[in-house]
């Protein structure tokens, strides 16, 4: 399964390194993270990491495989 996460604001490089399994793309007033999520536990782990780092997930969506 592939997912995209839209994060509020621009994420610094050190913080983005907390997500080595995801690609990162800066956008207007957001940062996009996208990549393969292996299972539901991995998905909740990513959401927990975003939360623990104080990042606000504006939108999360599953991408076509």
URTA-V667165 format. One record per helix or strand of 2 or more residues. SS is the DSSP state (H for helix, E for strand). FROM is the first residue (numbers start at 1). TO is the last residue. If there is no record, write none. Layout:
SS | FROM | TO
SS | FROM | TO
//
This chain:
E | 2 | 8
H | 13 | 16
E | 23 | 27
E | 30 | 36
H | 40 | 52
E | 57 | 63
//
